[in-house]
Amino acid sequence: MDIIADIFSVFGSLIILLCALGFIRSKDVFLSVKLVFIANIYGLSILLIGLFLKSPTIILGIKTTILIALNIIITIIINHLIVKKSAIEEKIIK
């Protein structure tokens, strides 16, 4: 089980790293928001699942589930607000 947990942790960290590098190189607001979305939703979720698989307990499972759910909700709301503000400033949406 430790090997699977390590694979999840490395894969989640790799997703976050690649999205961070893409975010630094990105010049487009919408691409940057998409990269932050991918890093937060997929990268952090896979990383937290890897943490849970290291020492699976019921309490840690509940905490991990709550963290993943809150992360998804907060990321969606923040990305929506950033895109909406950017679109209004660029006069895309009136």
C-alpha positions in Angstrom: 0.0 0.0 0.0 2.9 2.3 0.6 4.1 2.0 -3.0 0.6 3.1 -4.3 0.6 6.0 -1.8 4.0 7.1 -3.0 2.9 6.9 -6.6 -0.1 9.0 -5.9 2.0 11.6 -4.0 4.6 11.8 -6.7 2.0 12.1 -9.5 0.0 14.8 -7.6 3.2 16.7 -7.0 4.2 16.4 -10.6 0.8 17.8 -11.7 1.2 20.8 -9.4 4.8 21.4 -10.6 3.9 21.2 -14.3 0.9 23.5 -13.8 3.1 26.0 -11.9 5.7 26.1 -14.7 2.9 26.6 -17.2 1.4 29.3 -15.1 4.7 31.2 -15.0 5.1 31.0 -18.7 1.5 31.8 -19.5 0.6 35.2 -20.9 -3.2 34.6 -21.2 -5.5 35.1 -18.2 -7.8 32.3 -19.2 -5.0 29.7 -19.6 -3.6 30.8 -16.2 -6.9 30.2 -14.6 -7.2 26.8 -16.2 -3.8 25.8 -15.0 -4.6 26.9 -11.4 -7.8 24.9 -11.7 -6.0 21.8 -12.8 -3.3 22.1 -10.1 -5.8 22.7 -7.3 -8.5 20.1 -8.3 -6.4 17.3 -9.7 -3.0 17.8 -8.2 -4.0 18.6 -4.6 -6.7 15.9 -4.6 -4.3 13.2 -5.8 -1.7 14.4 -3.3 -4.3 14.2 -0.4 -5.4 10.7 -1.5 -1.7 9.7 -1.4 -1.5 11.1 2.1 -4.6 9.1 3.1 -3.3 5.9 1.6 -0.1 6.2 3.7 -2.0 5.7 6.9 -5.7 4.9 6.2 -7.9 5.7 9.2 -11.5 6.7 9.3 -10.8 10.1 10.8 -8.1 10.9 8.2 -10.5 9.7 5.5 -13.2 12.1 6.7 -10.7 15.0 6.9 -9.3 14.2 3.5 -12.8 14.1 2.0 -13.8 17.4 3.6 -10.6 19.1 2.4 -11.1 17.8 -1.2 -14.7 19.0 -1.3 -13.9 22.4 0.1 -11.0 22.8 -2.3 -13.2 22.0 -5.3 -15.9 24.4 -4.2 -13.5 27.3 -3.4 -11.4 26.8 -6.6 -14.5 26.9 -8.8 -15.8 30.0 -7.1 -12.5 31.9 -7.2 -11.8 30.9 -10.8 -15.3 32.1 -11.9 -14.8 35.4 -10.2 -11.3 35.9 -11.7 -12.6 35.1 -15.3 -15.6 37.3 -14.8 -13.5 40.3 -13.6 -11.0 39.8 -16.4 -13.8 39.5 -19.0 -15.4 42.7 -17.8 -12.1 44.6 -17.8 -11.4 43.5 -21.4 -14.9 44.5 -22.5 -15.7 40.9 -23.6 -18.9 40.8 -21.5 -21.0 43.9 -20.9 
